[in-house]
Amino acid sequence: MDAQNQNWDDLRFFLAVARAGTLSGAARSLGVTHSTVFRRLSAFEERLGVRLFERLPDGYALTGAGEAMQETAIRIDEEIIALSRQVTGQDQRLSGLIRITAIDMLAIGLLPPHLAAFHAAQPGIELEVIVSDTPLDLTRREADVALRIGNTPQETLVGRRVGRLAFGVYASAERAAQGLDDDLAGSDWIGFGRSHGAIGHQLAGWLPKMRPIYRTNSISAAIAAARAGIGLAPLPCAVADRTPDLVRIALFPQDFRLDLWLLTHEDLRNTARIRAFMDFMADALATDADLLEGRRPQAGLPRTTTA
């Protein structure tokens, strides 16, 4: 390959197709259209005079030449990303863009008031919130800051635990007013897929006879379903306690809590805007401790349940 006639974008598009195995998957990761990926890849292969991928019915597979290029392209990609983190880490301006990633429940139900307050305090800093149930890779700069739920944060990231999430069982106000059986396991339930496996595992141990009649991979969708009266839903108190038309029926056992982490990559920890955001959000979420841990006053006392 004549390096003078190539640029990093060519390799970036090549790697995206190699990783995704399809043009549509590569387009989603790059934030461009399917036709743009096809056009850029075809032009790259034409300039090189070699085919990098076999076009198969179910996607794109690397040729021998493509496999040889992939190893070098990955190394270049990693070096460019590392350089980007190091350069950004030296930025001491309280301006620029911060890309924040969180699951839908946090992005919709918890973050907005705090983001509004941060913007008022730091109007020169732009914010972008990326909602994803799949953890984005902060090492690859897919985002700058992550607000994540879980008790084991990734070792390459730095940050702090900013709260502990309590969970409860919730019903629509109308359904609760109609009365519920003492044995909640016999009620209609809203459940989750593998993306929220910790909640389902805990619920199965607490109420082993419980069977969901409705499943979703989104906590926000579960909240909507509970409000519509489809069934009872296991939800984080931090969001459900502030949701109109939902009533808390019971708290999960006290031994079940999930940590809430505010994380960034170690190369970005000294960037002025990242540091300002991390400090601000840690203080802001500390004021939500009662809400996060299910201590917010309720209209009535949680009821005692039997499995």
C-alpha positions in Angstrom: 0.0 0.0 0.0 1.3 3.5 -0.9 0.9 5.2 2.5 1.0 8.7 0.9 -2.2 7.9 -1.0 -4.1 6.6 1.9 -5.6 8.2 5.0 -6.9 7.0 8.4 -10.6 7.2 7.3 -9.9 4.4 4.8 -8.7 2.1 7.6 -11.4 3.2 10.0 -14.1 2.1 7.5 -12.2 -1.1 6.8 -12.0 -1.9 10.5 -15.7 -1.1 11.1 -16.7 -3.6 8.4 -14.2 -6.2 9.7 -15.6 -5.9 13.2 -19.3 -5.8 12.3 -19.2 -8.3 9.5 -21.9 -6.4 7.6 -22.3 -3.0 6.0 -25.3 -2.1 8.1 -23.5 -2.9 11.3 -20.4 -0.9 10.3 -22.7 2.1 9.3 -24.3 2.1 12.7 -20.9 2.1 14.5 -19.6 4.9 12.3 -22.8 7.0 12.3 -23.1 7.0 8.5 -25.3 5.4 5.9 -25.1 1.9 4.5 -24.3 3.4 1.0 -21.5 5.5 2.4 -19.7 2.5 3.8 -20.2 0.6 0.6 -18.8 3.4 -1.5 -15.8 4.1 0.8 -14.9 0.4 1.0 -15.2 -0.2 -2.8 -13.1 2.9 -3.5 -10.4 1.7 -1.0 -10.2 -1.7 -2.5 -10.0 -0.2 -6.0 -7.1 2.1 -5.0 -5.3 -0.8 -3.4 -6.0 -3.1 -6.3 -6.9 -6.0 -4.0 -10.2 -7.4 -2.6 -10.3 -7.2 1.2 -13.6 -8.9 1.8 -15.6 -11.7 0.3 -19.2 -10.7 -0.3 -21.3 -13.5 1.2 -25.1 -13.9 1.5 -24.9 -13.3 5.3 -22.3 -10.6 5.4 -18.6 -9.7 4.7 -15.7 -12.0 5.4 -12.0 -11.0 5.3 -9.9 -12.4 2.5 -6.3 -13.3 3.1 -5.2 -9.8 2.2 -7.9 -8.4 4.5 -6.7 -10.5 7.4 -3.1 -9.3 6.8 -4.3 -5.7 6.8 -6.5 -6.1 9.8 -3.6 -6.7 12.3 -1.8 -3.6 11.2 -5.0 -1.5 11.1 -5.9 -2.5 14.7 -2.5 -1.5 15.9 -2.7 1.9 14.2 -6.3 2.3 15.5 -5.2 1.6 19.1 -2.2 4.0 18.8 -4.4 6.8 17.5 -7.0 6.3 20.2 -4.3 6.3 22.9 -2.8 9.5 21.5 -6.2 11.1 21.4 -6.8 10.2 25.1 -3.4 11.5 26.1 -3.8 14.8 24.2 -7.3 15.3 25.5 -6.1 14.6 29.0 -3.9 17.7 28.9 -6.8 20.0 28.0 -7.3 22.4 30.9 -10.1 24.4 29.3 -13.6 24.4 30.8 -15.1 24.1 27.3 -15.6 21.5 24.7 -17.8 18.4 24.4 -18.4 15.7 27.0 -20.0 12.5 25.7 -21.9 10.6 28.5 -23.3 7.1 28.2 -26.0 5.5 30.4 -28.8 3.1 30.1 -32.2 4.5 29.3 -33.5 4.4 32.8 -30.7 6.6 34.1 -30.6 8.9 31.0 -34.3 9.6 31.2 -35.2 9.2 34.9 -32.2 10.4 36.8 -29.7 12.5 34.9 -31.7 15.4 33.3 -32.1 17.7 36.4 -28.4 17.3 37.2 -27.3 17.9 33.6 -29.4 21.0 33.5 -27.7 22.3 36.7 -24.3 21.4 35.3 -25.0 23.4 32.1 -26.1 26.4 34.2 -22.8 26.2 36.1 -20.6 25.5 33.1 -22.3 26.9 30.0 -19.1 26.6 27.9 -19.2 22.8 28.1 -21.4 20.9 25.6 -23.1 17.6 26.7 -24.0 14.6 24.6 -25.9 11.7 26.1 -25.6 8.4 24.4 -28.3 5.9 25.5 -27.3 2.3 25.2 -28.0 -1.0 27.0 -24.7 -2.2 25.7 -21.7 -0.7 27.6 -19.7 1.5 25.3 -16.0 1.2 25.3 -14.4 4.2 27.0 -10.9 2.9 26.1 -11.9 3.4 22.4 -13.4 6.9 23.1 -16.9 5.7 22.3 -17.8 8.0 25.2 -15.9 10.1 27.7 -17.9 9.3 30.9 -20.2 6.4 31.8 -22.8 6.2 34.5 -23.1 2.4 35.1 -24.9 0.0 37.4 -23.0 -2.9 38.7 -20.8 -4.1 41.5 -17.6 -4.7 39.5 -16.4 -1.8 37.3 -13.9 -2.4 34.5 -10.3 -2.3 35.8 -9.0 0.1 33.2 -11.5 2.8 34.2 -11.3 5.3 37.1 -14.1 7.0 39.0 -16.1 6.6 42.1 -19.2 4.9 43.5 -21.9 7.6 43.6 -24.7 5.6 45.1 -26.4 2.3 45.7 -29.7 1.4 44.0 -32.5 -0.2 45.9 -35.3 -2.0 44.0 -38.9 -2.5 44.7 -42.1 -4.0 43.3 -44.4 -1.5 41.6 -48.0 -1.5 40.3 -50.1 1.1 38.6 -52.2 3.1 41.0 -55.4 1.7 39.5 -54.2 -1.9 39.9 -53.1 -1.3 43.5 -56.4 0.3 44.3 -58.2 -2.8 43.1 -56.3 -4.9 45.7 -53.5 -7.4 45.3 -53.1 -10.9 46.5 -50.9 -11.4 49.6 -49.0 -13.9 47.5 -47.4 -11.6 45.0 -45.8 -14.5 43.1 -49.3 -15.4 41.7 -49.8 -11.9 40.1 -49.1 -11.0 36.5 -45.5 -9.8 36.3 -43.3 -7.8 33.9 -39.8 -9.3 33.5 -36.5 -8.5 31.9 -34.2 -10.2 29.4 -30.6 -11.0 29.9 -29.6 -7.3 29.9 -30.9 -7.0 33.4 -30.2 -10.5 34.6 -29.2 -9.5 38.1 -32.7 -8.2 38.8 -34.4 -11.3 37.4 -32.0 -13.6 39.4 -32.8 -11.8 42.6 -36.5 -11.8 42.0 -36.5 -15.5 41.2 -34.7 -16.3 44.5 -37.2 -14.1 46.4 -40.4 -15.2 44.7 -39.5 -18.5 42.9 -43.1 -19.1 41.7 -43.2 -15.7 39.9 -43.7 -16.0 36.1 -43.6 -12.9 33.8 -46.3 -12.6 31.3 -44.5 -9.7 29.6 -40.8 -9.2 29.0 -38.6 -6.3 27.9 -35.0 -5.4 27.8 -35.7 -1.8 28.8 -36.5 -0.5 32.3 -38.2 2.6 30.8 -40.4 0.2 28.8 -41.1 -1.8 31.9 -42.2 1.4 33.7 -44.6 2.2 30.8 -46.0 -1.3 30.9 -46.5 -1.1 34.7 -48.3 2.2 34.4 -50.6 0.7 31.8 -51.6 -2.0 34.2 -50.0 -5.0 32.5 -48.5 -6.3 35.7 -46.2 -5.8 38.6 -42.7 -4.6 37.8 -39.4 -4.9 39.6 -38.0 -1.4 39.3 -35.3 0.8 40.8 -36.8 3.1 43.5 -34.8 6.1 42.2 -36.9 6.3 39.1 -40.1 4.5 40.0 -40.7 6.5 43.2 -40.8 9.7 41.0 -43.0 8.2 38.3 -46.7 9.3 38.3 -49.4 6.6 38.6 -46.9 4.0 40.1 -47.3 2.7 43.6 -44.6 0.8 45.5 -45.9 -2.5 46.8 -42.8 -3.9 48.4 -39.1 -3.4 48.7 -36.6 -6.1 47.5 -34.8 -7.8 50.4 -32.2 -5.6 52.0 -29.2 -7.7 50.8 -29.9 -6.8 47.2 -28.4 -3.5 46.1 -26.6 -2.5 42.9 -23.8 0.1 43.0 -24.0 3.2 40.8 -20.6 4.1 39.3 -19.4 7.3 37.6 -16.5 6.3 35.4 -14.0 7.7 32.9 -10.7 6.5 31.3 -7.6 7.2 33.4 -6.1 9.2 30.6 -9.0 11.7 30.8 -9.2 12.1 34.5 -7.2 15.3 34.5 -9.0 16.9 31.6 -10.5 20.1 33.1 -14.1 19.6 31.7 -14.1 15.9 32.6 -12.9 16.6 36.1 -15.4 19.4 36.6 -18.2 17.1 35.4 -17.2 14.1 37.5 -16.9 16.3 40.7 -20.2 18.0 40.0 -22.1 14.8 39.3 -20.7 13.0 42.3 -21.9 15.8 44.6 -25.3 16.0 42.8 -25.9 12.3 43.1 -24.9 12.3 46.7 -28.0 14.5 47.4 -30.1 11.8 45.8 -29.0 9.1 48.3 -32.4 8.8 50.0 -34.1 8.4 46.6 -31.5 6.0 45.2 -31.7 3.7 48.3 -35.5 3.7 48.5 -35.9 5.9 51.5 -38.0 8.5 49.9 -41.3 8.9 51.8 -44.2 7.0 50.3 -47.9 7.5 50.4 -48.2 4.3 52.4 -45.9 1.7 54.0 -44.5 -1.2 52.0 -46.6 -4.3 52.5 -45.3 -7.6 53.8 -45.2 -10.3 51.1 -44.9 -14.0 51.0 -43.2 -16.0 48.3 
